[in-house]
Amino acid sequence: MKIWRNISYLAVAAAILLTSCTSIPAMATLREDLNNVNSKINKLSEQIDSYEKEAEELSKQADSISKQIAILQNEQAKLKKQIELKQAEHDQIVLEIEAVQKRINDNYEIIGYVIAQYYYNDGISTIERIASAENFSSFVNEEAQLSSVSDTLGEIVEENKALKESLVQKKKRAEQILADLDAQKEQLAATEQEQQTLLSQTRSNEAKYNDLRSKASKERKELQEQQQAILQELARQNNVSGITAGDPSKGGYPYSGQCPAASLNGTQYADQWGMYICECVSYAAWKVFQNYGYMPYWGGRGNASQWPANARAAGYTVSSVPRARSVGISQSGPYGHAVWVEAVSGNRVYISQYNAANEATNWVMGEYSEQWVDQGAYVYIYFR
């Protein structure tokens, strides 16, 4: 009988060993898969942050360029008015040129008349000119007019010279006005075109980064779904189906007996809310459940820094004002930190927490501690 009993014990032991050996690789594989998924999620989160920053910067650049274009368009509107004034000035100068040219031509006619008369009279005697005149009075008038014009002939010639110089200056002025206007118009048009091209490129790059961010966010969401499925399977394999309070000196946290070892050796699994045990968020989730009988399940979005957004999306109040029996969230560090508010006094709050290295935990992570802190270190989520 002893032999058979020994054989039975051996069979049972072998069965247990076989069972253990078949489950351990499965859990090891799951943890390896979880680590890979977590690593990918972290990398994607970093990429998404960089895409968001780049898109935001490009958006600011586009806004700046748009403002520059608006300024240019305003300058163009002013320039159009200046062009109208310059065009009116140009037209006035053209009229002045025409008037000067007419005056010059009239003077030429006078000069030509005097010269012709002198040439004509040069071979005719005074008696002959009197005889050819209609009457003596007419002769006297013609002689007086010719004498008067002859006296001012020099003045007329000098006037023509001055008028010609004025004409040249006015033409140069008109040409300069047109040249300046054309140059200003070309410069503004070129600048605006350059700005429009830059704006188009900037908007295009902004859209590319937004598209990259969208694709990365979609990929991260798919990975988070995988992450949650793995966490749920790990929880199932560890038979975490129910939950009861643990050591009251450690916040009643059900998994306190496994801390900090699980946190230190990487054997953590998911609690029923998809949080890693011995982490600050798992403890905070427990305290909410312990105090209010429920805790929202956020699909594995468990980093403390994500809780305020998760809470708002679920309709809970997030405030800078502390309240006892609320969850405090700090955004410090890559993942943030979650605490449970035990009491409030003035601008100080008394908190309990897991996974914070301090004097109370001998600077060991994954352990329970309590302390007074300044209220400004956190934002607070009211779950009731």
C-alpha positions as CSV (number, residue, x, y, z in Angstrom):
1,M,0.0,0.0,0.0
2,K,2.8,2.3,0.8
3,I,4.2,1.6,-2.6
4,W,0.9,2.4,-4.3
5,R,0.5,5.5,-2.0
6,N,4.0,6.7,-3.0
7,I,3.2,6.1,-6.6
8,S,0.0,8.1,-6.2
9,Y,1.8,10.9,-4.5
10,L,4.3,10.9,-7.3
11,A,1.6,11.0,-9.9
12,V,-0.1,13.9,-8.2
13,A,3.2,15.7,-7.8
14,A,3.9,15.1,-11.5
15,A,0.5,16.4,-12.5
16,I,1.0,19.5,-10.4
17,L,4.5,20.0,-11.8
18,L,3.1,19.5,-15.3
19,T,0.3,21.9,-14.7
20,S,2.8,24.5,-13.3
21,C,5.1,24.0,-16.2
22,T,2.4,24.5,-18.7
23,S,1.0,27.7,-17.1
24,I,4.3,29.4,-16.4
25,P,5.5,29.7,-20.0
26,A,2.0,31.0,-20.9
27,M,2.3,33.8,-18.3
28,A,5.9,34.4,-19.2
29,T,4.9,34.8,-22.8
30,L,2.1,37.1,-21.9
31,R,4.4,39.3,-19.8
32,E,6.9,39.4,-22.7
33,D,4.1,40.3,-25.1
34,L,2.9,42.9,-22.6
35,N,6.3,44.4,-22.3
36,N,6.6,44.6,-26.1
37,V,3.2,46.3,-26.4
38,N,4.0,48.7,-23.5
39,S,7.3,49.6,-25.2
40,K,5.5,50.2,-28.5
41,I,2.8,52.3,-26.8
42,N,5.5,54.4,-25.1
43,K,7.3,55.0,-28.4
44,L,4.1,55.9,-30.1
45,S,3.2,58.3,-27.3
46,E,6.5,60.0,-27.7
47,Q,6.0,60.2,-31.5
48,I,2.5,61.6,-31.0
49,D,3.8,64.2,-28.6
50,S,6.5,65.3,-31.2
51,Y,3.9,65.3,-34.0
52,E,1.6,67.5,-31.8
53,K,4.4,69.9,-31.0
54,E,5.5,70.1,-34.6
55,A,1.9,70.6,-35.8
56,E,1.3,73.3,-33.1
57,E,4.5,75.1,-34.1
58,L,3.6,75.0,-37.8
59,S,0.1,76.3,-36.9
60,K,1.7,79.2,-35.1
61,Q,3.9,79.9,-38.1
62,A,0.9,79.7,-40.4
63,D,-1.0,82.2,-38.2
64,S,2.1,84.5,-38.3
65,I,2.3,84.2,-42.1
66,S,-1.4,84.9,-42.5
67,K,-1.0,88.1,-40.4
68,Q,2.0,89.1,-42.6
69,I,-0.1,88.6,-45.7
70,A,-3.0,90.6,-44.2
71,I,-0.5,93.4,-43.5
72,L,0.8,93.2,-47.1
73,Q,-2.8,93.3,-48.4
74,N,-3.4,96.4,-46.3
75,E,-0.2,97.9,-47.7
76,Q,-1.4,97.1,-51.2
77,A,-4.7,98.8,-50.5
78,K,-2.8,101.9,-49.4
79,L,-0.5,101.6,-52.5
80,K,-3.5,101.6,-54.8
81,K,-4.5,104.9,-53.3
82,Q,-1.0,106.2,-53.7
83,I,-1.0,104.9,-57.3
84,E,-4.2,106.9,-58.0
85,L,-2.6,110.0,-56.5
86,K,0.7,109.4,-58.5
87,Q,-1.3,108.8,-61.6
88,A,-3.2,112.0,-61.1
89,E,0.1,113.8,-60.6
90,H,1.4,112.2,-63.7
91,D,-1.6,113.2,-65.7
92,Q,-1.2,116.8,-64.4
93,I,2.4,116.8,-65.5
94,V,1.4,115.5,-69.0
95,L,-1.0,118.4,-69.3
96,E,1.7,120.8,-68.2
97,I,4.0,119.3,-70.8
98,E,1.4,119.8,-73.4
99,A,0.9,123.4,-72.3
100,V,4.7,124.1,-72.3
101,Q,5.0,122.4,-75.7
102,K,2.2,124.6,-77.1
103,R,3.9,127.7,-75.7
104,I,7.2,126.7,-77.3
105,N,5.4,126.1,-80.6
106,D,3.7,129.5,-80.4
107,N,7.0,131.1,-79.7
108,Y,8.5,129.4,-82.6
109,E,5.7,130.8,-84.8
110,I,6.4,134.3,-83.5
111,I,10.2,133.9,-84.1
112,G,9.5,132.6,-87.5
113,Y,7.2,135.4,-88.3
114,V,9.7,138.0,-87.2
115,I,12.5,136.4,-89.2
116,A,10.3,136.1,-92.2
117,Q,9.3,139.7,-92.0
118,Y,12.8,140.9,-91.7
119,Y,13.8,138.7,-94.6
120,Y,10.9,139.9,-96.6
121,N,11.5,143.6,-95.8
122,D,15.2,143.4,-96.3
123,G,14.8,143.9,-100.1
124,I,11.9,146.4,-100.1
125,S,12.1,150.1,-99.4
126,T,10.0,151.9,-97.0
127,I,8.1,153.7,-99.8
128,E,7.3,150.4,-101.4
129,R,6.0,148.9,-98.1
130,I,3.8,152.0,-97.6
131,A,2.5,151.6,-101.1
132,S,1.7,147.9,-100.6
133,A,-0.1,148.5,-97.3
134,E,-3.9,149.0,-97.3
135,N,-3.4,152.4,-95.8
136,F,-0.9,154.4,-93.9
137,S,-2.4,153.6,-90.6
138,S,-2.1,149.9,-91.3
139,F,1.5,150.4,-92.3
140,V,2.2,152.2,-88.9
141,N,0.5,149.4,-87.0
142,E,2.5,146.6,-88.7
143,E,5.7,148.5,-88.2
144,A,5.0,149.1,-84.5
145,Q,4.1,145.4,-84.0
146,L,7.2,144.2,-85.8
147,S,9.3,146.6,-83.8
148,S,7.7,145.5,-80.6
149,V,8.2,141.8,-81.4
150,S,11.8,142.5,-82.5
151,D,12.5,144.1,-79.1
152,T,11.2,141.1,-77.2
153,L,12.7,138.5,-79.6
154,G,15.6,137.8,-77.2
155,E,13.2,137.3,-74.3
156,I,11.1,134.9,-76.4
157,V,14.2,132.9,-77.3
158,E,15.3,132.7,-73.6
159,E,11.8,131.7,-72.6
160,N,11.9,128.9,-75.1
161,K,15.2,127.6,-73.7
162,A,13.8,127.7,-70.2
163,L,10.6,126.0,-71.3
164,K,12.6,123.2,-73.0
165,E,14.6,122.6,-69.8
166,S,11.4,122.6,-67.8
167,L,9.9,120.2,-70.3
168,V,12.8,117.8,-70.0
169,Q,12.6,117.8,-66.2
170,K,8.8,117.3,-66.2
171,K,9.2,114.3,-68.6
172,K,11.9,112.8,-66.3
173,R,9.7,113.4,-63.3
174,A,6.8,111.6,-65.0
175,E,9.0,108.7,-66.0
176,Q,10.4,108.4,-62.5
177,I,6.9,108.4,-61.0
178,L,5.8,105.5,-63.3
179,A,9.1,103.6,-62.6
180,D,8.7,104.0,-58.8
181,L,5.1,102.8,-58.9
182,D,5.9,99.8,-61.1
183,A,8.8,98.8,-58.8
184,Q,6.6,99.1,-55.7
185,K,3.9,97.1,-57.3
186,E,6.3,94.4,-58.4
187,Q,7.9,94.2,-55.0
188,L,4.7,93.9,-53.1
189,A,3.3,91.3,-55.5
190,A,6.5,89.3,-55.2
191,T,6.5,89.5,-51.4
192,E,2.8,88.4,-51.3
193,Q,3.4,85.5,-53.6
194,E,6.4,84.4,-51.5
195,Q,4.3,84.6,-48.4
196,Q,1.4,82.7,-50.0
197,T,3.8,80.0,-51.2
198,L,5.3,79.7,-47.7
199,L,1.8,79.6,-46.1
200,S,0.7,76.9,-48.5
201,Q,3.8,74.8,-47.7
202,T,3.4,75.4,-43.9
203,R,-0.3,74.4,-44.0
204,S,0.6,71.3,-46.0
205,N,3.3,70.3,-43.5
206,E,0.9,70.9,-40.6
207,A,-1.7,68.6,-42.3
208,K,1.0,66.0,-42.7
209,Y,1.9,66.0,-39.0
210,N,-1.7,66.0,-38.0
211,D,-2.2,63.0,-40.3
212,L,0.9,61.3,-38.8
213,R,-0.5,62.0,-35.3
214,S,-3.9,60.6,-36.3
215,K,-2.4,57.4,-37.7
216,A,-0.1,57.0,-34.6
217,S,-3.1,57.6,-32.3
218,K,-5.1,55.0,-34.1
219,E,-2.2,52.5,-33.9
220,R,-1.7,53.3,-30.2
221,K,-5.4,52.7,-29.5
222,E,-5.1,49.3,-31.2
223,L,-2.0,48.5,-29.1
224,Q,-3.9,49.7,-25.9
225,E,-6.6,47.2,-26.8
226,Q,-4.0,44.5,-27.1
227,Q,-2.5,45.7,-23.8
228,Q,-5.9,45.4,-22.0
229,A,-6.5,42.0,-23.4
230,I,-3.2,40.8,-22.1
231,L,-3.8,42.4,-18.7
232,Q,-7.2,40.8,-18.5
233,E,-5.7,37.4,-19.4
234,L,-3.0,37.8,-16.7
235,A,-5.6,38.8,-14.2
236,R,-7.6,35.7,-15.1
237,Q,-4.6,33.4,-14.9
238,N,-3.9,34.8,-11.4
239,N,-7.5,34.2,-10.4
240,V,-8.2,37.9,-9.7
241,S,-12.0,37.7,-9.9
242,G,-13.0,39.2,-6.6
243,I,-11.5,41.7,-4.3
244,T,-11.5,42.1,-0.5
245,A,-9.7,44.5,1.8
246,G,-6.2,43.8,2.9
247,D,-3.9,45.1,5.6
248,P,-5.7,48.1,7.2
249,S,-2.3,49.6,8.1
250,K,-1.6,49.8,4.4
251,G,-4.8,51.4,3.3
252,G,-6.7,48.1,3.1
253,Y,-5.1,47.5,-0.2
254,P,-5.9,43.9,-1.3
255,Y,-2.6,43.3,-2.9
256,S,-0.4,44.8,-0.2
257,G,1.0,41.3,0.6
258,Q,2.6,41.2,-2.8
259,C,4.2,44.6,-2.5
260,P,6.8,45.8,-3.1
261,A,8.2,42.5,-4.4
262,A,5.9,42.4,-7.4
263,S,6.8,45.9,-8.4
264,L,10.5,45.2,-8.0
265,N,10.8,41.9,-9.8
266,G,8.3,42.7,-12.6
267,T,5.7,40.0,-11.7
268,Q,2.9,42.5,-11.5
269,Y,-0.5,41.7,-13.1
270,A,-3.6,43.7,-13.6
271,D,-6.2,44.4,-11.0
272,Q,-9.9,44.3,-11.9
273,W,-9.7,47.9,-13.2
274,G,-6.8,47.1,-15.6
275,M,-4.1,48.8,-13.4
276,Y,-0.8,47.1,-12.4
277,I,-0.8,46.0,-8.8
278,C,1.5,47.8,-6.4
279,E,1.3,50.9,-8.6
280,C,-0.1,54.3,-7.4
281,V,-3.1,54.1,-9.8
282,S,-4.1,50.6,-8.6
283,Y,-4.2,51.8,-5.0
284,A,-6.1,54.9,-6.0
285,A,-8.6,52.8,-7.9
286,W,-9.0,50.5,-4.8
287,K,-9.7,53.5,-2.5
288,V,-12.4,54.8,-4.9
289,F,-14.0,51.3,-4.9
290,Q,-13.6,50.9,-1.2
291,N,-15.2,54.3,-0.4
292,Y,-17.9,54.5,-3.1
293,G,-18.5,50.9,-4.1
294,Y,-17.5,51.5,-7.8
295,M,-14.5,52.5,-9.9
296,P,-14.8,53.3,-13.6
297,Y,-13.0,50.9,-15.9
298,W,-11.0,53.0,-18.3
299,G,-9.9,50.3,-20.7
300,G,-6.2,50.1,-19.6
301,R,-5.6,53.9,-19.8
302,G,-4.0,53.6,-16.5
303,N,-1.2,56.2,-16.3
304,A,-1.9,58.7,-13.6
305,S,-1.4,61.6,-16.0
306,Q,-4.3,60.3,-18.0
307,W,-6.8,60.2,-15.2
308,P,-8.0,63.8,-15.3
309,A,-8.9,63.5,-19.0
310,N,-10.5,60.1,-18.4
311,A,-12.5,61.6,-15.4
312,R,-13.7,64.5,-17.4
313,A,-14.8,62.2,-20.3
314,A,-16.7,60.1,-17.8
315,G,-18.4,63.2,-16.3
316,Y,-16.5,63.5,-13.0
317,T,-15.4,66.8,-11.6
318,V,-11.7,67.7,-11.8
319,S,-10.7,70.7,-9.6
320,S,-7.7,72.5,-8.1
321,V,-9.5,72.5,-4.7
322,P,-8.7,69.5,-2.5
323,R,-11.4,67.5,-0.9
324,A,-11.2,64.5,1.5
325,R,-11.9,61.2,-0.2
326,S,-10.9,62.4,-3.6
327,V,-8.0,61.3,-5.8
328,G,-5.1,63.7,-6.2
329,I,-3.2,63.6,-9.5
330,S,0.3,65.0,-10.1
331,Q,1.6,65.5,-13.6
332,S,5.2,65.2,-12.6
333,G,7.4,62.6,-14.3
334,P,6.6,60.7,-17.5
335,Y,3.5,59.0,-16.1
336,G,2.3,61.3,-13.3
337,H,1.4,60.1,-9.8
338,A,-2.0,59.3,-8.1
339,V,-2.7,59.7,-4.3
340,W,-5.7,59.3,-2.1
341,V,-6.7,62.4,-0.1
342,E,-7.3,61.3,3.5
343,A,-7.8,64.8,5.0
344,V,-7.5,68.5,4.2
345,S,-6.1,71.3,6.5
346,G,-5.6,74.8,5.2
347,N,-3.4,74.5,2.1
348,R,-2.1,71.1,3.2
349,V,-3.5,67.7,2.4
350,Y,-2.8,64.4,4.1
351,I,-2.4,61.6,1.5
352,S,-1.9,57.9,1.4
353,Q,-0.2,56.3,-1.6
354,Y,1.7,53.4,-3.2
355,N,4.9,53.4,-5.2
356,A,6.4,56.6,-3.9
357,A,10.0,56.4,-2.7
358,N,10.3,58.4,0.5
359,E,11.5,58.1,4.1
360,A,8.4,56.1,5.2
361,T,9.2,53.4,2.6
362,N,13.0,53.6,3.1
363,W,13.1,54.9,-0.4
364,V,11.8,51.6,-1.8
365,M,9.3,51.8,-4.7
366,G,6.1,49.8,-4.7
367,E,5.3,50.3,-1.0
368,Y,2.7,52.1,1.0
369,S,3.2,55.5,2.7
370,E,1.3,58.4,4.2
371,Q,2.4,62.1,4.4
372,W,1.3,65.8,4.5
373,V,1.9,67.7,1.3
374,D,1.1,71.1,-0.2
375,Q,-2.3,71.1,-2.0
376,G,-0.9,72.8,-5.1
377,A,1.0,69.7,-6.1
378,Y,-2.1,68.0,-7.4
379,V,-5.4,68.4,-9.2
380,Y,-8.3,66.6,-7.6
381,I,-10.9,64.2,-9.0
382,Y,-14.3,64.0,-7.2
383,F,-15.9,60.6,-7.6
384,R,-19.0,61.7,-5.8
